[in-house]
Amino acid sequence: MDGLAKYFDTILKVATTGALLAVALLGTRFVTKEEFTTANSRIEKIEAVLIRMEAQSETDKRHDALLADHESRLRSLEKK
């Protein structure tokens, strides 16, 4: 029993040290306010570009439909 208690005590000491190191490592992984603000502004810029790209895509679809209509009309005139 004495050997088991010693083994358990050693495991607890190692686990405690490991947990403290893990908490210290996690504490260094937090983002600072400046980094968050910079990243947030970059994300907003990317979102604005994506919104413009989506609007442009809708315009392109409309233009493609118009071009297809004109092309089909020209082809029908060429056949006559």
C-alpha positions in Angstrom: 0.0 0.0 0.0 2.9 2.3 0.8 4.3 1.9 -2.8 0.9 2.7 -4.3 0.5 5.9 -2.2 4.0 7.0 -3.3 3.2 6.3 -6.9 -0.1 8.2 -6.7 1.6 11.1 -4.9 4.2 11.3 -7.7 1.5 11.2 -10.4 -0.3 14.1 -8.7 2.8 16.2 -8.5 3.6 15.7 -12.1 0.0 16.3 -13.1 -0.1 19.5 -11.1 3.1 20.8 -12.7 1.8 19.9 -16.1 -1.5 21.7 -15.5 0.3 24.8 -14.3 2.4 24.8 -17.5 -0.6 24.3 -19.6 -2.4 27.3 -18.0 0.7 29.4 -18.4 0.9 28.4 -22.1 -2.8 29.2 -22.6 -2.2 32.6 -21.0 0.3 33.5 -23.7 -2.2 32.6 -26.5 -4.7 35.4 -25.9 -5.1 38.1 -28.5 -4.3 41.7 -27.6 -6.8 44.5 -28.1 -4.7 45.9 -30.9 -4.5 42.6 -32.7 -8.2 42.0 -32.3 -9.0 45.5 -33.7 -6.6 45.0 -36.6 -8.0 41.6 -37.4 -11.6 42.8 -37.0 -11.0 45.7 -39.4 -9.4 43.4 -41.9 -12.5 41.1 -41.7 -14.8 44.0 -42.3 -12.8 45.0 -45.4 -13.0 41.4 -46.7 -16.7 41.3 -46.0 -17.2 44.6 -48.0 -15.2 43.2 -50.9 -17.3 40.0 -50.8 -20.5 42.0 -50.8 -19.3 44.0 -53.9 -18.2 40.8 -55.6 -21.7 39.3 -55.0 -23.4 42.3 -56.5 -21.0 42.2 -59.5 -21.9 38.5 -59.9 -25.6 39.3 -60.0 -24.9 42.0 -62.6 -22.8 39.5 -64.6 -25.6 37.0 -64.6 -28.0 39.6 -65.9 -25.5 40.6 -68.7 -25.0 36.9 -69.6 -28.7 36.4 -69.9 -29.0 39.5 -72.1 -26.1 38.4 -74.3 -27.5 34.9 -74.7 -30.8 36.5 -75.7 -29.1 38.8 -78.3 -27.1 35.8 -79.6 -30.1 33.7 -80.0 -31.9 36.5 -81.9 -28.9 37.0 -84.2 -28.7 33.3 -84.9 -32.4 33.2 -85.7 -31.9 36.2 -88.1 -28.9 34.5 -89.7 -31.0 31.3 -90.4 -33.6 33.4 -92.3 
